[in-house]
Amino acid sequence: MVVGRRVEDSARALAACIARQCPPKEEIDASLAYAEDQFLAGDYPEAQRTLAKARGRNMRYKRELPVEVGDLLRASGRMLAVNGQRDAARITAIDSLDALKSGLPSTDRRIFIQRLAVGDAFAKEGRFIAARDVYNKVANQAAAAGDVRVKGYALFRIAGLYTSIAPLVPAYRQTAFDSLRRIDETTEPDLAPFRDAAKFLRCRLQGTGVNAGRDCIAATNTDRVSKAELIYAPPIDLNNWRQENPSTVARLHGEATPQWADVAFRVAPDGTVRDIDTVRTSTNVDAGWMKLVTDALGERRYRPLQRAPSDEGLRRIERYSIVYDVVSMKGTRIRARSSVPHIEILDLTVEPGMS
């Protein structure tokens, strides 16, 4: 179960903070808490508006509070994405990066990590060359700064990008293999986990079909770990659902009203998924796409856990939202919801030791 503050309580806390002209850091924290509660309650538009108002009040503090303003903008970008505002989400990710750069040293890891998030935003838009260029920039900057771990994150993103594309676009296969070789040829001890993880990415290039590489991953997946580490997740293909629901195909524009669900499951000691349970949903959720979600969850594979076979495993919970992006319509300057949906996933798991 997802347990949070009452929306009314966090609303009152934010209003009281603003009324007494609390310090900007406190006001940002209160705004983030209120928007989070609105998001968990399924009120995506209001959560976005809460963050937009907080941005208007606090952008002038970005040099004084680069991390806090950066966090506010990053949260705003996530809410824009689940509200179908993908262009604005990408721009806001860049704004968050600029906020961090305005008050932190250029070699600060948080700047590198946010620049990776900008690359992720490009990748989600299908702008693969732009994403690759951003990832390469981070890899080079992190290497120059001696931050080997972030260099690994960047190289792994490049490899992940191309090994995801290659099964669909064979012209990218050699590029995918080259990106994996780039990881293989690293020598830094701190990059050993990335060299190991590259084996799983290479499995994506084995065979064809929706479960391509799953057997390869199962054979490679031997080391046990203490935390849940996802190594295989099949895509959630909405095409069949749309074809089986003629009204979704025939409509000119997608829905603006959010459809969402919180799905809990356990990662078993052997890395399989069990005990899948839909714990909360919006009132308008469609059972068709939710079945695709739970079917895909059942096919996931994690690294084996350092636990006895009889152990109940690790509990996880994720928010799934079906999103129709706002796009420019052909033959007009008017923007409207695309009729083709996609799914946004947000991990809601509270890790041990987190509050």
Buried (B, 14 or more C-beta within 10 A) or exposed (E): EBEBBEBEEBBEBBEEBBEEEBEBBBBBBBBBBBBBBBBBBBBBEBBBBBBBBBBEBBEEBBEEBBBBBBBBBBBBBBBBBBBBBBBBBBBBBBBBBBBBBEBBEEEBBBBBBBBBBBBBBBBBBEBBEBBBBBBBBBBEBBBEBEBBBBBBBBBBBBBBBBBBBBBEEEEBBEBBBEBBEBBEEBEEEEBEBBBEBBBBBBBBBEEEEEEBBBEBBBEBBEEEEEEBBBBBBBEBEBEEBBEEBEEBEEEEEBBEEBBBBBBBBBBBBBBBBEEBEBEBBBEEBBEBBBEBBBEBBEBBBBBBBEBEEEEEBBBBBBBBBBBBBBBEEEEEEEEBBBBBBBBBBBEBBEEEEEE
